[in-house]
Amino acid sequence: MESDRPISHEDAMKLVLADPAVRAEYDRLEHRERLINQVIGARLARGWSQADLARALGVQRPVVSRFESGDVDPRWSTVVRVFTALEIPLTAGTGADSSLLAG
């Protein structure tokens, strides 16, 4: 018999993420969000506007805006250019302190 008791967020997440396809998409988006947050954080730490980053990359400001909003799925070469311009280390690791590809 099913209960009328509300399910907790934690329990709902466990149920939803038990589906391998849902879990894979969730993980993909989590990494993407982490990457975007690193870019925005590094840009702001430098005191740069989106226009400043765009100038450093040789692109128009809307390109940076779309990148930061997640509206585009950039090529790896674009990610490398952005990280290089902001001096964000491109490291792959397993620890919590690892950069882009930590997981």
Summary of the structure (lengths in Angstrom):
residues: 103
radius of gyration: 17.8
end to end distance: 38.9
largest distance: 62.2
contacts: 226
relative contact order: 0.11
helix: 60%
strand: 0%
